[in-house]
Amino acid sequence: MDGKFSGSTPSKLQLTEGAHVILVEQTGYAVWQRTVTISPGNDININAVLTKTPGTQ
Protein backbone atom coordinates (compact mmCIF):
# COMPACT_ATOMS: atom_id res chain seq x y z
CA MET A 1 0.00 0.00 0.00
CA ASP A 2 1.58 3.26 -1.13
CA GLY A 3 4.97 1.54 -1.47
CA LYS A 4 4.90 -0.17 1.95
CA PHE A 5 4.18 -3.80 2.85
CA SER A 6 0.69 -4.02 4.37
CA GLY A 7 0.28 -7.77 4.87
CA SER A 8 -0.91 -10.84 3.06
CA THR A 9 -4.26 -11.34 1.37
CA PRO A 10 -7.03 -11.31 2.25
CA SER A 11 -6.61 -8.10 4.25
CA LYS A 12 -8.85 -5.46 5.72
CA LEU A 13 -7.16 -2.07 5.81
CA GLN A 14 -8.21 1.30 7.15
CA LEU A 15 -7.00 4.07 4.87
CA THR A 16 -7.03 7.81 5.08
CA GLU A 17 -9.08 9.89 2.65
CA GLY A 18 -7.44 10.46 -0.74
CA ALA A 19 -5.57 8.51 -3.42
CA HIS A 20 -3.67 5.30 -2.61
CA VAL A 21 -1.66 2.91 -4.80
CA ILE A 22 -2.38 -0.78 -4.22
CA LEU A 23 0.16 -3.28 -5.53
CA VAL A 24 -0.16 -7.06 -5.26
CA GLU A 25 2.68 -9.32 -6.32
CA GLN A 26 3.43 -13.03 -6.22
CA THR A 27 6.35 -14.92 -7.73
CA GLY A 28 5.35 -16.37 -11.12
CA TYR A 29 2.53 -13.86 -11.65
CA ALA A 30 2.27 -10.44 -13.28
CA VAL A 31 2.17 -7.54 -10.83
CA TRP A 32 -1.34 -6.14 -10.19
CA GLN A 33 -1.46 -2.41 -9.44
CA ARG A 34 -4.31 0.09 -9.12
CA THR A 35 -4.79 3.58 -7.75
CA VAL A 36 -7.93 4.04 -5.67
CA THR A 37 -9.44 7.19 -4.21
CA ILE A 38 -10.97 6.86 -0.75
CA SER A 39 -13.86 9.15 0.19
CA PRO A 40 -14.86 9.78 3.82
CA GLY A 41 -17.30 7.22 5.22
CA ASN A 42 -17.05 4.83 2.25
CA ASP A 43 -15.92 1.21 2.19
CA ILE A 44 -14.49 -0.38 -0.93
CA ASN A 45 -13.73 -4.00 -1.82
CA ILE A 46 -10.91 -4.87 -4.17
CA ASN A 47 -10.53 -8.22 -5.89
CA ALA A 48 -7.02 -8.47 -7.35
CA VAL A 49 -6.90 -11.33 -9.87
CA LEU A 50 -3.30 -12.22 -10.72
CA THR A 51 -2.29 -13.55 -14.14
CA LYS A 52 0.40 -16.21 -14.49
CA THR A 53 3.57 -15.03 -16.15
CA PRO A 54 4.17 -16.98 -19.40
CA GLY A 55 6.77 -19.71 -18.99
CA THR A 56 6.18 -20.26 -15.27
CA GLN A 57 4.60 -23.30 -13.71
C-alpha positions in Angstrom: 0.0 0.0 0.0 1.6 3.3 -1.1 5.0 1.5 -1.5 4.9 -0.2 1.9 4.2 -3.8 2.9 0.7 -4.0 4.4 0.3 -7.8 4.9 -0.9 -10.8 3.1 -4.3 -11.3 1.4 -7.0 -11.3 2.2 -6.6 -8.1 4.3 -8.9 -5.5 5.7 -7.2 -2.1 5.8 -8.2 1.3 7.1 -7.0 4.1 4.9 -7.0 7.8 5.1 -9.1 9.9 2.7 -7.4 10.5 -0.7 -5.6 8.5 -3.4 -3.7 5.3 -2.6 -1.7 2.9 -4.8 -2.4 -0.8 -4.2 0.2 -3.3 -5.5 -0.2 -7.1 -5.3 2.7 -9.3 -6.3 3.4 -13.0 -6.2 6.3 -14.9 -7.7 5.3 -16.4 -11.1 2.5 -13.9 -11.6 2.3 -10.4 -13.3 2.2 -7.5 -10.8 -1.3 -6.1 -10.2 -1.5 -2.4 -9.4 -4.3 0.1 -9.1 -4.8 3.6 -7.7 -7.9 4.0 -5.7 -9.4 7.2 -4.2 -11.0 6.9 -0.8 -13.9 9.1 0.2 -14.9 9.8 3.8 -17.3 7.2 5.2 -17.1 4.8 2.2 -15.9 1.2 2.2 -14.5 -0.4 -0.9 -13.7 -4.0 -1.8 -10.9 -4.9 -4.2 -10.5 -8.2 -5.9 -7.0 -8.5 -7.4 -6.9 -11.3 -9.9 -3.3 -12.2 -10.7 -2.3 -13.6 -14.1 0.4 -16.2 -14.5 3.6 -15.0 -16.2 4.2 -17.0 -19.4 6.8 -19.7 -19.0 6.2 -20.3 -15.3 4.6 -23.3 -13.7 
